[in-house]
Structure formats: C-alpha cells, structure tokens
C-alpha cells in the first residue's frame, strides 16, 4: 500500500513540474527572428501571399468595382488635421505611436491598406502588422502599403496637404559621392537579447513597439547621413549587380529576400553603432527598419531612398508625378 506521505510527495513533484514547464522562459529573440526570417524571405502578406505594396491603380479598382466585399480596411497615418481636410473614403485615422494598443482592434481576414504622405510611415506600420500576423492568435491579420502614399493620388497640396512631398524630395543636383567597389563585412555579432517578459510573438512586438517607433527616430534624411557617414553601418538593400553599379560610400550589400535572415547577414549588424538602411524609395527600407528596431537595433530608414540623392541615374523604381485627376473621386473630407 502506498503511504499518504508518498502520495503527497508525488502530488507536490507533479505540481512543481507543471509550474516549471509553464514558466519555462521564452527565447524572445528567436521567436521574433523566426517571424522576420519568414516575412523577409517571402516579402509577402502572411495569409494572402500578395506583395506588401499596392499601387493606386489597383486600390482604385478595388474601391470602384461596385463590390464592397473586396474593399480593404484603410488606415490613414497622417496628422489628424491633414486627414480631416481630405482622405480616402472610409479610411480611419490613427497615429503610429498608438499602433501597439490598436493592434487588437484591427480586422482579421480583411486586407488592411496603410496610407500616409509618401509611403514611409505606412510601410513601417505594414511591417509591424505583417510580423504580428504570424502569431497564431492573429492569423488572418495582414497589411499592404499604398505605394507613394497620398502623393500617388495627386501632387496638388491644395487638394491633399503635403502631396507635393515626393516632388520636392527628388534630387536634382546629385552631388553625393558614390562608389562601385564591394565592401565586405566578416565580423559576426551577437543578436540583441530581448527581455520583455512576454511569451508570444505579438506581445513581444507590442512591448517593443514604443521604443521601435521612437517618435520618428527611425527616419533619416540623406543629408544627415552623408554628413556623418562614419557614424553608420550602412545597408544597401538591393541585388548585388545594382549595388556594384553604384552605392553609398561604405555601404554593405544585402540581397532582398535572402540576406536579412538570422542564419546569414543579420548577425553582421552591430549593436554599438547606428544602422542606416536604404533602398530605391525608402518604403522597403522602412519595413526593414521597423523589424530591426523591434529586435533592438538603432536602425534608421533613409527617407525617399535613392530617389532622394541619385534620381537621374536610376533605371527603375522612380517616383513619377501624378498627372490628371483620375483618382480624386475616391477622396472625401
């Protein structure tokens, strides 16, 4: 016969084992990098497998096809005063600093389209939402960025405030020095150690989001970068052949959909130096920057990308000024 003390000891051990298994610490960095590896290797929305950007022509078609079932949920990330003057019909206004508390109220199984002035802030939000969408509890949450933002609808600031921002940022002088040599980084670093105390991907992201957004600290103008090149570890987020055709002095080449993963060049990034990420337009680099900042890096996106410092030499991905008023009838005030 089993004694009472033996039974009590067995129960105590069982309870302790359950407590230990339930309190087993989560490797937060591994959880987030697994999501980042998945997202930036496919660079597509988690459920629909569509690209993370949508052109105004395609958004316009969805909104004007007399089928409300395919209408996206539109978030306008501009200042409230500018939203109030004119915005896409049905869009809701939010501030990026509130995204952590708004995530739970966003619709699932309905495409979210993020809109801002130029596509930079909307891209940051798109990255965050799509990373959260990989959490099982947020299955069906996914987003796309309106390419070039409200500047894709009109360039008349009298109609849409600040819709001339892209035109005013395009570089005309182009006296920024470039190089064509390959810069190689071989030093591997430890990944940042996340310690929010949260146990799920979504909660870890939400816990880090205020610091990641940093009241706009993730934005970097090209003049500020060139004035302090030695202060930055610079990522050229292009294919190698385009990198070799000309890149910012000292920049390291990261191939999109490949090199950002945790088993490749992610470990090359320093924790003791600011990181500047640039692409063609600043919209992809904003997505990359959002992820890196969630991981704990001091990353910044070079606003407007190469359009802002080498527009004339670009062969693709140039911003083109909007002509006519084809898209104005999707707006309301």
C-alpha positions as semicolon CSV with decimal commas, in nm:
position;residue;x (nm);y (nm);z (nm)
1;X;0,000;0,000;0,000
2;X;0,130;0,345;-0,094
3;X;0,163;0,568;0,210
4;X;-0,012;0,902;0,244
5;X;0,324;1,081;0,255
6;X;0,431;0,917;-0,072
7;X;0,110;1,032;-0,243
8;X;0,156;1,386;-0,110
9;X;0,517;1,388;-0,232
10;X;0,409;1,265;-0,575
11;X;0,145;1,539;-0,596
12;X;0,398;1,803;-0,490
13;X;0,651;1,690;-0,752
14;X;0,381;1,688;-1,021
15;X;0,270;2,040;-0,930
16;X;0,629;2,165;-0,931
17;X;0,693;2,007;-1,271
18;X;0,380;2,174;-1,410
19;X;0,483;2,509;-1,268
20;X;0,835;2,472;-1,408
21;X;0,711;2,372;-1,753
22;X;0,464;2,659;-1,763
23;X;0,723;2,913;-1,653
24;X;0,996;2,798;-1,889
25;X;1,146;3,118;-2,032
26;X;1,082;3,203;-2,395
27;X;1,375;3,293;-2,618
28;X;1,217;3,616;-2,739
29;X;1,490;3,693;-2,991
30;X;1,450;3,353;-3,157
31;X;1,073;3,397;-3,171
32;X;1,097;3,736;-3,342
33;X;1,381;3,641;-3,579
34;X;1,185;3,333;-3,689
35;X;0,900;3,565;-3,787
36;X;1,142;3,806;-3,954
37;X;1,313;3,526;-4,145
38;X;0,977;3,411;-4,278
39;X;0,846;3,754;-4,370
40;X;1,156;3,899;-4,532
41;X;1,235;3,582;-4,727
42;X;0,891;3,586;-4,891
43;X;0,824;3,962;-4,855
44;X;0,452;3,898;-4,883
45;X;0,145;3,920;-4,663
46;X;0,112;3,627;-4,421
47;X;-0,220;3,485;-4,545
48;X;-0,291;3,617;-4,894
49;X;0,068;3,590;-5,018
50;X;0,048;3,921;-5,200
51;X;0,326;4,176;-5,216
52;X;0,341;4,427;-4,930
53;X;0,279;4,725;-5,160
54;X;-0,029;4,815;-5,358
55;X;-0,038;5,069;-5,641
56;X;-0,302;5,339;-5,651
57;X;-0,439;5,194;-5,976
58;X;-0,510;4,862;-5,804
59;X;-0,655;5,020;-5,491
60;X;-0,876;5,241;-5,706
61;X;-1,007;4,936;-5,895
62;X;-1,098;4,762;-5,568
63;X;-1,280;5,067;-5,437
64;X;-1,471;5,141;-5,759
65;X;-1,575;4,792;-5,873
66;X;-1,917;4,804;-5,700
67;X;-1,818;4,506;-5,486
68;X;-1,777;4,610;-5,123
69;X;-1,674;4,258;-5,020
70;X;-1,321;4,313;-5,152
71;X;-1,280;4,665;-5,014
72;X;-0,979;4,686;-4,783
73;X;-0,974;4,834;-4,436
74;X;-0,783;5,159;-4,486
75;X;-0,575;5,325;-4,216
76;X;-0,456;5,681;-4,271
77;X;-0,144;5,752;-4,064
78;X;-0,120;6,125;-4,140
79;X;-0,174;6,408;-3,892
80;X;-0,540;6,446;-3,800
81;X;-0,565;6,798;-3,944
82;X;-0,448;6,672;-4,284
83;X;-0,674;6,366;-4,263
84;X;-0,970;6,592;-4,184
85;X;-0,908;6,804;-4,492
86;X;-0,907;6,509;-4,734
87;X;-0,869;6,133;-4,712
88;X;-0,968;5,817;-4,894
89;X;-1,336;5,738;-4,837
90;X;-1,386;5,515;-4,536
91;X;-1,029;5,546;-4,409
92;X;-0,977;5,563;-4,033
93;X;-0,716;5,794;-3,885
94;X;-0,452;5,658;-3,647
95;X;-0,117;5,767;-3,506
96;X;0,179;5,532;-3,540
97;X;0,257;5,587;-3,172
98;X;-0,077;5,419;-3,090
99;X;-0,025;5,109;-3,304
100;X;0,062;4,888;-3,006
101;X;-0,279;4,949;-2,845
102;X;-0,466;4,944;-3,177
103;X;-0,341;4,605;-3,299
104;X;-0,610;4,407;-3,119
105;X;-0,887;4,612;-3,281
106;X;-0,765;4,563;-3,638
107;X;-0,973;4,331;-3,859
108;X;-0,857;3,982;-3,950
109;X;-0,926;3,814;-4,283
110;X;-0,967;4,155;-4,445
111;X;-0,677;4,324;-4,616
112;X;-0,553;4,637;-4,441
113;X;-0,410;4,913;-4,660
114;X;-0,185;5,162;-4,482
115;X;-0,170;5,514;-4,620
116;X;0,047;5,810;-4,525
117;X;0,200;6,106;-4,711
118;X;0,471;5,924;-4,907
119;X;0,457;5,555;-4,810
120;X;0,735;5,572;-4,550
121;X;0,533;5,565;-4,226
122;X;0,272;5,335;-4,381
123;X;0,549;5,090;-4,469
124;X;0,672;5,089;-4,109
125;X;0,319;5,005;-3,993
126;X;0,282;4,740;-4,266
127;X;0,593;4,558;-4,146
128;X;0,473;4,554;-3,786
129;X;0,124;4,430;-3,876
130;X;0,253;4,154;-4,102
131;X;0,500;4,036;-3,839
132;X;0,223;4,023;-3,578
133;X;0,009;3,837;-3,833
134;X;0,243;3,540;-3,799
135;X;0,128;3,486;-3,441
136;X;-0,133;3,208;-3,436
137;X;-0,368;3,423;-3,231
138;X;-0,356;3,689;-3,505
139;X;-0,395;3,458;-3,804
140;X;-0,556;3,650;-4,089
141;X;-0,408;3,986;-3,989
142;X;-0,222;4,131;-4,287
143;X;-0,146;4,465;-4,448
144;X;-0,017;4,640;-4,755
145;X;0,131;4,986;-4,809
146;X;-0,013;5,229;-5,062
147;X;0,291;5,287;-5,281
148;X;0,399;5,655;-5,263
149;X;0,112;5,730;-5,024
150;X;-0,126;6,018;-5,088
151;X;0,130;6,156;-5,334
152;X;0,016;5,878;-5,569
153;X;-0,331;6,035;-5,586
154;X;-0,237;6,395;-5,656
155;X;0,060;6,630;-5,626
156;X;-0,158;6,932;-5,551
157;X;-0,121;7,031;-5,183
158;X;-0,430;7,248;-5,213
159;X;-0,633;6,930;-5,261
160;X;-0,435;6,693;-5,036
161;X;-0,200;6,853;-4,782
162;X;0,170;6,784;-4,844
163;X;0,101;6,578;-5,157
164;X;0,393;6,756;-5,322
165;X;0,639;6,594;-5,078
166;X;0,774;6,342;-5,328
167;X;0,831;6,602;-5,597
168;X;1,012;6,829;-5,353
169;X;1,239;6,549;-5,231
170;X;1,360;6,421;-5,569
171;X;1,728;6,501;-5,610
172;X;1,823;6,732;-5,894
173;X;2,183;6,823;-5,807
174;X;2,309;6,471;-5,727
175;X;2,650;6,574;-5,595
176;X;2,653;6,290;-5,341
177;X;2,960;6,070;-5,377
178;X;2,902;5,707;-5,475
179;X;3,134;5,408;-5,523
180;X;3,126;5,080;-5,716
181;X;3,361;4,862;-5,507
182;X;3,234;4,574;-5,292
183;X;3,252;4,632;-4,918
184;X;3,274;4,309;-4,720
185;X;3,187;4,261;-4,357
186;X;3,305;3,935;-4,199
187;X;3,260;4,007;-3,829
188;X;2,970;3,826;-3,666
189;X;2,799;3,981;-3,366
190;X;2,558;3,856;-3,105
191;X;2,194;3,928;-3,177
192;X;2,025;4,164;-2,931
193;X;1,872;3,985;-2,633
194;X;1,506;4,069;-2,593
195;X;1,375;4,054;-2,237
196;X;1,022;4,192;-2,232
197;X;0,895;3,903;-2,022
198;X;0,622;3,830;-2,278
199;X;0,570;3,481;-2,415
200;X;0,407;3,529;-2,756
201;X;0,527;3,691;-3,074
202;X;0,250;3,951;-3,077
203;X;0,301;4,054;-2,715
204;X;0,677;4,082;-2,761
205;X;0,625;4,309;-3,062
206;X;0,370;4,522;-2,879
207;X;0,603;4,554;-2,579
208;X;0,885;4,680;-2,804
209;X;0,680;4,899;-3,035
210;X;0,702;5,228;-2,848
211;X;1,082;5,211;-2,845
212;X;1,089;5,097;-3,207
213;X;0,872;5,385;-3,325
214;X;1,068;5,624;-3,107
215;X;0,867;5,935;-3,202
216;X;1,005;5,919;-3,554
217;X;1,365;5,840;-3,453
218;X;1,367;5,571;-3,723
219;X;1,372;5,832;-4,002
220;X;1,698;5,959;-4,152
221;X;1,734;6,227;-4,417
222;X;2,005;6,168;-4,675
223;X;2,185;6,496;-4,598
224;X;2,222;6,391;-4,235
225;X;2,355;6,052;-4,344
226;X;2,616;6,198;-4,581
227;X;2,726;6,448;-4,318
228;X;2,804;6,160;-4,080
229;X;2,882;5,853;-4,295
230;X;3,133;5,711;-4,047
231;X;2,870;5,703;-3,774
232;X;2,659;5,443;-3,955
233;X;2,670;5,081;-4,060
234;X;2,501;5,128;-4,398
235;X;2,284;4,862;-4,559
236;X;2,225;4,878;-4,934
237;X;1,910;4,667;-4,971
238;X;1,949;4,585;-5,341
239;X;2,055;4,294;-5,562
240;X;2,433;4,268;-5,597
241;X;2,453;4,376;-5,962
242;X;2,274;4,702;-5,890
243;X;2,484;4,759;-5,578
244;X;2,801;4,724;-5,789
245;X;2,669;4,980;-6,035
246;X;2,691;5,244;-5,762
247;X;2,618;5,274;-5,391
248;X;2,672;5,499;-5,090
249;X;3,031;5,510;-4,968
250;X;3,099;5,227;-4,726
251;X;2,761;5,058;-4,773
252;X;2,725;4,680;-4,740
253;X;2,505;4,492;-4,983
254;X;2,210;4,288;-4,851
255;X;2,017;4,093;-5,113
256;X;1,638;4,128;-5,064
257;X;1,453;3,808;-4,973
258;X;1,779;3,644;-4,871
259;X;2,046;3,816;-4,664
260;X;1,842;3,960;-4,378
261;X;1,780;3,615;-4,224
262;X;1,926;3,514;-3,888
263;X;2,147;3,246;-4,045
264;X;2,301;3,488;-4,296
265;X;2,388;3,856;-4,265
266;X;2,162;3,957;-3,976
267;X;2,444;3,866;-3,735
268;X;2,676;4,106;-3,915
269;X;2,484;4,401;-3,772
270;X;2,647;4,586;-3,483
271;X;2,466;4,675;-3,163
272;X;2,706;4,960;-3,080
273;X;2,654;5,162;-3,397
274;X;2,355;5,316;-3,571
275;X;2,235;5,131;-3,882
276;X;2,117;5,317;-4,193
277;X;1,905;5,119;-4,438
278;X;1,836;5,243;-4,788
279;X;1,653;5,112;-5,093
280;X;1,502;5,277;-5,401
281;X;1,217;5,474;-5,243
282;X;1,251;5,439;-4,867
283;X;0,942;5,222;-4,845
284;X;1,111;4,880;-4,829
285;X;1,384;5,020;-4,606
286;X;1,113;5,145;-4,367
287;X;0,983;4,788;-4,341
288;X;1,331;4,651;-4,275
289;X;1,397;4,928;-4,023
290;X;1,078;4,852;-3,831
291;X;1,187;4,491;-3,789
292;X;1,544;4,578;-3,687
293;X;1,422;4,829;-3,431
294;X;1,182;4,573;-3,284
295;X;1,487;4,350;-3,241
296;X;1,664;4,627;-3,052
297;X;1,895;4,775;-3,315
298;X;1,932;5,151;-3,357
299;X;1,820;5,130;-3,720
300;X;1,707;5,419;-3,938
301;X;1,548;5,429;-4,282
302;X;1,693;5,670;-4,537
303;X;1,387;5,865;-4,641
304;X;1,291;5,855;-5,010
305;X;1,578;5,618;-5,087
306;X;1,787;5,673;-5,397
307;X;1,516;5,898;-5,539
308;X;1,646;6,150;-5,287
309;X;2,009;6,152;-5,398
310;X;2,060;5,983;-5,737
311;X;1,728;6,013;-5,918
312;X;1,873;6,089;-6,261
313;X;2,085;5,775;-6,269
314;X;1,806;5,540;-6,162
315;X;1,683;5,289;-6,420
316;X;1,370;5,184;-6,228
317;X;1,156;5,248;-5,922
318;X;1,146;5,621;-5,984
319;X;0,862;5,825;-5,840
320;X;0,651;5,968;-6,123
321;X;0,442;6,276;-6,063
322;X;0,068;6,218;-6,086
323;X;-0,096;6,364;-6,394
324;X;-0,465;6,448;-6,412
325;X;-0,739;6,388;-6,159
326;X;-0,822;6,022;-6,226
327;X;-0,819;5,919;-5,862
328;X;-0,968;6,220;-5,686
329;X;-1,318;6,074;-5,667
330;X;-1,212;5,822;-5,401
331;X;-1,149;6,112;-5,161
332;X;-1,373;6,268;-4,901
333;X;-1,327;6,533;-4,634
